[in-house]
Amino acid sequence: MSGYTGGSVGGAVRLNHKQSDTVVNWSGGLHHAKKAEASGFCYINDIVLCILELLKVHQRVLYIDIDIHHGDGVEEAFYTTDRVMTVSFHKFGEYFPGTGHLQDVGQHAGKYHSVNVPLKDGIDDSSYEQLYKPIMSKVMEVFRPEAIVFQSGADSLSGDRLGCFNLSIRGHAECLKFMRGFNIPMIVLGGGGYTIRNVARCWAYETGCLLGIDMDDNLPINDYSEYFGPNHQLHIQTSNMENQNTSEYLQGVRSRILEHLSQLQPTSGVSFHDVPTTHVGLESSEMGNTAVEQTEPMTIAHDAELEHEHAVDTRSARHAGPAVHVEEVTELPRSTGVTSKSTTLDLANAFALPGQSRTNNALPQSSASLGVKHHGTMQ
């Protein structure tokens, strides 16, 4: 496991043991990697592994992605479960990775648990806030997460070498500050960002926001001062690029997403009866007046999955002729706390957005309908 992935998984363990209420890993947030392939500068998807760790203790986990690129690897991993909601704000249309259509809302148990906010070039702080705060307020109302994973990719800032948005550092950080106001345990991760001096500015400022520190705009003299000239200031000036996100477009996107979310009934706060122990051992430590005891070692779900796959491969190799049919199971159990209304929505693309929705693609049946045991693996 890579160092950045270990940081994200270790942060999840700290949240699981209530050792921290906020954990930061700026080296994490590599959201494009898939289960069997690298993608978009991402080799291991630390976010997916982090969320799987959190799900051992937390019934529902919310993932938020404000990188300019769609968080496709994370969405794909949890596309059919209602225990994880993924929300991605991203540039859409002739832009990597080409996914994240407004109509991609999840399937089976995970229907309406994938939220995609497709944006156009030049979006500024004001336009971004018009979408972000109403959507995230509704998400918190209907999903009621027990933990949050926040991917704070800085390539959505103005002036990024690969980006095309026009956000200021303050506007970018406002998304993080808004979620902190809900007082939910949170892991904050890095992500993209290709104008390095602005990435450093952004994540330094957002670290200060998480600590409640009002940082001076004038940067102190240090060994790297030459990189932040000529003004040597923390904040950057946004550009005069055209904002292609019209008021009508923003209103249409917001209305459609809120309509999707309204199909979910607010959760009832159902919790686990048996909480699985974490596979990462921790020494006993004190948190105020509370001591966290080291958990007993156990075989983790992923090991069980590998043993299952090995048994299937061995059994198949013994037989010549027709292949042995092995019933497939989905990744995560359906929550009893979130249900979808039976109302069927017309998911026609009303905004002429390019791209192709995955809502009609055939996926395996949900494990609820198959009546089989879940293994908790990632897609």
CORQUI-V675275 format. One record per pair of residues at least 6 apart in sequence whose C-alpha atoms are under 8 Angstrom apart, sorted by sequence separation. I is the first residue (numbers start at 1). J is the second residue. D is the distance in Angstrom with one decimal. If there is no record, write none. Layout:
[[I	J	D] [I	J	D]]
//
This chain:
[[14	20	5.8] [15	21	6.3] [32	38	7.5] [33	39	5.0] [37	43	7.4] [38	44	7.0] [55	61	7.0] [65	71	6.5] [78	84	6.4] [92	98	6.8] [105	111	5.8] [106	112	5.5] [155	161	7.9] [157	163	7.4] [158	164	7.2] [159	165	7.9] [180	186	8.0] [193	199	5.8] [208	214	6.8] [285	291	5.5] [286	292	6.3] [367	373	7.4] [15	22	7.6] [32	39	5.4] [33	40	7.3] [54	61	7.4] [78	85	7.8] [92	99	7.5] [105	112	4.7] [106	113	5.7] [155	162	7.0] [156	163	6.0] [158	165	5.6] [159	166	7.2] [208	215	6.7] [225	232	7.0] [284	291	6.5] [285	292	5.4] [316	323	6.9] [367	374	7.0] [15	23	7.8] [32	40	5.8] [78	86	7.9] [92	100	7.1] [105	113	6.2] [106	114	5.0] [155	163	5.5] [156	164	7.2] [157	165	6.1] [158	166	4.0] [284	292	5.2] [285	293	7.1] [316	324	6.0] [14	23	8.0] [32	41	7.7] [33	42	5.0] [92	101	7.5] [105	114	4.5] [156	165	5.4] [157	166	5.8] [158	167	5.1] [283	292	7.8] [284	293	4.5] [32	42	5.7] [33	43	5.5] [34	44	7.5] [35	45	7.9] [51	61	7.0] [90	100	7.8] [104	114	6.8] [105	115	5.8] [156	166	7.2] [157	167	4.7] [158	168	6.2] [205	215	7.0] [283	293	6.8] [284	294	5.5] [30	41	7.7] [31	42	6.9] [33	44	5.6] [34	45	6.7] [75	86	6.0] [104	115	7.3] [105	116	7.3] [156	167	6.5] [157	168	6.0] [282	293	7.5] [283	294	5.3] [11	23	5.8] [30	42	5.2] [33	45	4.9] [74	86	7.5] [88	100	7.7] [104	116	6.8] [157	169	6.8] [282	294	5.1] [11	24	7.6] [30	43	7.7] [32	45	6.9] [102	115	7.6] [103	116	7.7] [190	203	8.0] [219	232	5.6] [281	294	6.2] [282	295	7.2] [11	25	7.8] [30	44	7.1] [31	45	5.8] [102	116	5.3] [218	232	6.3] [219	233	5.3] [281	295	6.3] [312	326	7.7] [30	45	5.5] [31	46	7.6] [101	116	6.3] [102	117	6.2] [157	172	7.2] [218	233	4.7] [219	234	6.0] [281	296	7.9] [29	45	7.6] [30	46	6.4] [31	47	6.5] [100	116	5.5] [101	117	7.7] [102	118	6.3] [156	172	7.9] [217	233	5.3] [218	234	6.2] [281	297	7.4] [8	25	6.3] [29	46	6.6] [30	47	6.9] [71	88	6.2] [100	117	7.5] [101	118	6.5] [217	234	4.8] [278	295	7.0] [7	25	6.3] [28	46	6.5] [29	47	6.0] [70	88	6.2] [100	118	6.8] [216	234	7.6] [217	235	6.5] [277	295	6.3] [279	297	6.4] [28	47	7.5] [70	89	7.1] [277	296	7.4] [279	298	6.4] [8	28	6.4] [70	90	5.3] [279	299	7.4] [4	25	7.6] [7	28	7.4] [63	84	7.2] [65	86	7.9] [67	88	8.0] [68	89	7.1] [69	90	5.2] [70	91	7.2] [277	298	7.5] [279	300	6.2] [60	82	7.9] [61	83	6.4] [62	84	5.8] [63	85	6.1] [64	86	6.1] [65	87	6.2] [66	88	6.3] [67	89	7.1] [68	90	4.6] [69	91	6.1] [70	92	7.9] [278	300	7.9] [4	27	5.5] [5	28	6.5] [60	83	4.7] [61	84	4.9] [62	85	5.0] [63	86	4.7] [64	87	4.9] [65	88	4.7] [66	89	5.2] [67	90	6.5] [68	91	5.6] [4	28	5.2] [59	83	6.4] [60	84	5.7] [61	85	6.6] [62	86	6.2] [63	87	6.1] [64	88	6.0] [65	89	6.2] [66	90	6.7] [152	176	8.0] [60	85	7.9] [62	87	7.8] [72	97	7.5] [48	74	5.8] [69	95	7.9] [70	96	7.8] [80	106	6.0] [81	107	8.0] [90	116	7.9] [92	118	5.1] [150	176	7.7] [47	74	6.9] [69	96	6.6] [70	97	6.7] [72	99	6.7] [79	106	5.0] [80	107	5.1] [81	108	7.5] [82	109	5.6] [83	110	7.9] [86	113	6.5] [87	114	6.2] [88	115	6.4] [89	116	6.4] [90	117	6.4] [91	118	5.8] [92	119	5.7] [93	120	7.9] [45	73	7.2] [55	83	8.0] [69	97	7.0] [70	98	7.8] [72	100	7.1] [79	107	6.3] [80	108	5.6] [81	109	5.2] [82	110	4.4] [85	113	4.7] [86	114	5.0] [87	115	4.6] [88	116	5.2] [89	117	4.7] [90	118	5.5] [91	119	4.7] [92	120	6.5] [45	74	7.7] [48	77	7.1] [70	99	6.5] [71	100	7.8] [80	109	5.5] [81	110	4.1] [82	111	7.5] [84	113	7.0] [85	114	5.8] [86	115	6.0] [87	116	5.9] [88	117	6.0] [89	118	6.3] [90	119	5.7] [91	120	5.6] [173	202	7.7] [205	234	7.7] [70	100	5.8] [80	110	4.2] [81	111	7.9] [85	115	7.5] [87	117	7.7] [89	119	7.1] [91	121	7.0] [176	206	7.7] [180	210	7.8] [197	227	6.5] [79	110	5.8] [80	111	7.0] [82	113	6.1] [162	193	8.0] [197	228	6.5] [78	110	7.6] [79	111	7.9] [81	113	7.7] [162	194	6.4] [169	201	7.8] [173	205	7.7] [177	209	6.9] [160	193	6.8] [161	194	5.5] [169	202	5.6] [173	206	5.8] [177	210	7.4] [201	234	5.7] [79	113	7.5] [160	194	5.8] [161	195	5.7] [201	235	7.0] [330	364	7.5] [333	367	7.4] [334	368	7.4] [79	114	6.7] [160	195	5.1] [329	364	7.7] [330	365	7.8] [333	368	7.8] [148	184	6.8] [150	186	7.2] [152	188	7.0] [153	189	8.0] [154	190	7.6] [159	195	7.3] [169	205	7.8] [173	209	7.7] [328	364	7.3] [329	365	7.9] [330	366	6.1] [9	46	7.2] [147	184	5.9] [148	185	6.3] [149	186	5.7] [150	187	6.1] [151	188	6.2] [152	189	5.9] [153	190	5.4] [154	191	6.8] [155	192	5.3] [156	193	7.7] [329	366	7.3] [330	367	5.7] [8	46	6.2] [12	50	5.8] [16	54	6.4] [146	184	6.5] [147	185	5.0] [148	186	4.6] [149	187	4.9] [150	188	4.8] [151	189	4.9] [152	190	5.1] [153	191	4.1] [154	192	5.6] [155	193	4.0] [160	198	8.0] [198	236	7.6] [329	367	5.7] [5	44	7.2] [8	47	7.0] [11	50	7.7] [12	51	7.5] [15	54	7.7] [32	71	6.1] [34	73	5.3] [75	114	6.8] [145	184	7.7] [146	185	7.1] [147	186	5.8] [148	187	6.3] [149	188	6.1] [150	189	6.0] [151	190	5.8] [152	191	6.1] [153	192	4.6] [154	193	4.6] [155	194	6.3] [5	45	7.5] [6	46	7.8] [9	49	6.4] [10	50	8.0] [13	53	7.0] [31	71	5.3] [32	72	5.7] [33	73	5.5] [149	189	7.5] [151	191	6.4] [153	193	6.2] [154	194	8.0] [155	195	7.8] [5	46	4.5] [8	49	7.9] [9	50	4.6] [12	53	6.1] [13	54	7.3] [16	57	6.1] [31	72	6.8] [32	73	4.5] [124	165	7.0] [125	166	7.5] [329	370	8.0] [333	374	6.2] [2	44	7.7] [4	46	7.2] [5	47	7.9] [8	50	5.6] [12	54	5.6] [16	58	7.8] [31	73	5.5] [32	74	7.3] [122	164	6.0] [123	165	5.3] [124	166	4.9] [125	167	5.4] [133	175	7.9] [332	374	6.3] [31	74	6.0] [34	77	7.9] [121	164	5.4] [122	165	4.5] [123	166	5.5] [124	167	5.0] [125	168	6.7] [132	175	7.3] [329	372	7.0] [331	374	6.6] [332	375	7.1] [333	376	7.4] [5	49	7.8] [9	53	6.6] [121	165	5.6] [122	166	5.1] [123	167	6.9] [124	168	7.7] [154	198	7.9] [155	199	7.8] [329	373	7.5] [330	374	6.7] [331	375	6.3] [332	376	4.8] [5	50	8.0] [120	165	8.0] [133	178	7.7] [154	199	5.7] [329	374	6.5] [330	375	7.7] [331	376	4.7] [332	377	7.0] [125	171	5.0] [329	375	7.6] [330	376	7.8] [331	377	4.7] [125	172	7.6] [330	377	7.7] [331	378	5.7] [154	202	7.0] [331	379	6.6] [40	97	7.8] [85	143	7.7] [170	235	7.8] [169	235	6.3] [270	336	6.8] [168	235	7.7] [169	236	7.0] [270	337	5.5] [168	236	6.7] [269	337	6.3] [168	237	7.1] [268	337	5.2] [168	238	6.0] [267	337	4.7] [268	338	7.6] [305	375	6.5] [167	238	6.8] [266	337	7.9] [267	338	5.1] [304	375	7.7] [166	238	6.0] [266	338	6.7] [305	377	7.1] [166	239	6.6] [265	338	6.3] [302	375	7.8] [264	338	6.8] [265	339	6.0] [301	375	6.4] [302	376	7.6] [166	241	7.4] [264	339	6.0] [265	340	6.6] [301	376	6.4] [302	377	6.5] [264	340	5.0] [265	341	7.5] [301	377	7.4] [263	340	5.7] [264	341	6.6] [263	341	5.5] [158	237	7.9] [159	238	7.4] [158	238	5.5] [159	239	7.4] [263	343	7.7] [158	239	6.7] [60	143	7.8] [62	145	5.7] [60	144	7.5] [61	145	5.2] [62	146	7.9] [64	148	7.6] [67	151	7.0] [60	145	5.0] [61	146	6.0] [62	147	6.4] [63	148	5.9] [64	149	6.3] [65	150	6.2] [66	151	6.3] [67	152	6.1] [68	153	7.1] [59	145	7.8] [60	146	5.6] [61	147	5.0] [62	148	4.7] [63	149	4.8] [64	150	4.9] [65	151	4.7] [66	152	5.6] [67	153	4.0] [68	154	7.9] [59	146	6.7] [60	147	7.0] [61	148	5.7] [62	149	6.2] [63	150	6.0] [64	151	6.0] [65	152	6.5] [66	153	6.0] [67	154	6.3] [68	155	5.8] [58	146	5.8] [61	149	7.4] [63	151	7.7] [65	153	7.5] [67	155	6.1] [68	156	4.7] [58	147	6.8] [67	156	5.8] [66	156	7.3] [54	147	7.5] [68	163	6.7] [68	165	7.6] [51	149	7.5] [252	351	7.5] [47	149	7.8] [249	351	7.5] [127	245	7.6] [122	241	6.0] [124	243	7.0] [131	250	7.0] [135	254	7.1] [142	261	7.3] [122	242	5.6] [123	243	5.2] [130	250	7.7] [134	254	7.9] [138	258	7.1] [142	262	7.8] [121	242	7.7] [122	243	4.1] [123	244	7.0] [143	264	7.9] [29	151	5.6] [121	243	6.3] [122	244	6.0] [123	245	6.2] [135	257	7.3] [139	261	7.0] [142	264	6.3] [144	266	7.6] [29	152	7.6] [120	243	7.8] [121	244	5.7] [122	245	7.4] [127	250	7.6] [131	254	6.0] [135	258	6.6] [138	261	7.1] [142	265	6.2] [143	266	6.2] [144	267	6.6] [29	153	7.5] [67	191	6.8] [68	192	7.9] [120	244	5.8] [121	245	7.2] [142	266	4.1] [143	267	6.1] [67	192	6.3] [120	245	5.7] [141	266	6.6] [142	267	6.3] [144	269	7.9] [119	245	7.0] [118	253	7.9] [117	253	7.2] [117	257	7.9] [115	257	7.2] [112	260	6.1] [112	261	6.4] [102	253	7.7] [112	263	7.4] [112	264	7.4] [102	257	7.8] [105	260	8.0] [29	189	5.0] [30	190	7.9] [31	191	7.5] [28	189	5.2] [29	190	4.9] [30	191	5.7] [25	187	7.7] [26	188	7.4] [27	189	7.0] [28	190	5.3] [29	191	4.4] [30	192	7.9] [21	184	7.6] [22	185	5.8] [23	186	6.5] [24	187	5.9] [25	188	6.3] [26	189	5.0] [27	190	5.7] [28	191	6.4] [29	192	8.0] [21	185	4.7] [22	186	4.9] [23	187	4.7] [24	188	4.7] [25	189	5.0] [26	190	4.2] [27	191	7.4] [20	185	7.8] [21	186	6.4] [22	187	5.7] [23	188	6.1] [24	189	6.0] [25	190	6.6] [26	191	7.5] [22	188	7.5] [15	185	6.8] [15	186	7.8] [12	187	7.2] [11	187	6.8] [26	203	7.6] [8	187	7.9] [8	189	7.7] [143	338	7.4] [59	270	7.8] [59	271	6.2] [59	272	7.0] [57	272	7.9] [57	275	5.9] [56	275	6.7] [57	276	6.8] [56	276	5.6] [57	277	8.0] [56	277	7.2] [56	278	7.0] [53	278	7.5] [109	334	6.2] [111	340	7.6] [103	347	6.3] [103	348	7.9] [103	349	7.3] [102	349	8.0] [83	332	7.5] [80	330	7.7] [81	331	7.4] [83	333	7.7] [80	331	7.9] [81	332	6.0] [83	334	6.7] [81	333	7.0] [82	334	5.9] [83	335	5.9] [101	353	7.7] [107	359	6.9] [78	331	7.8] [81	334	6.2] [82	335	6.1] [104	357	5.6] [106	359	7.2] [101	355	6.6] [103	357	5.9] [104	358	6.1] [105	359	7.4] [101	356	7.0] [104	359	6.0] [82	338	7.0] [99	355	7.2] [101	357	6.0] [103	359	7.3] [98	355	7.0] [99	356	7.9] [108	365	7.6] [109	366	6.9] [108	366	6.1] [93	353	7.3] [93	354	5.7] [92	354	7.9] [93	355	6.8] [13	278	7.3] [13	280	7.2] [19	287	6.2] [18	287	7.9] [19	292	7.9] [17	292	6.6] [59	335	7.5] [80	366	7.6] [78	378	7.4] [77	378	5.5] [78	379	7.1] [77	379	4.5] [76	379	6.8] [48	378	7.7] [35	378	7.3] [35	379	6.5]]
//
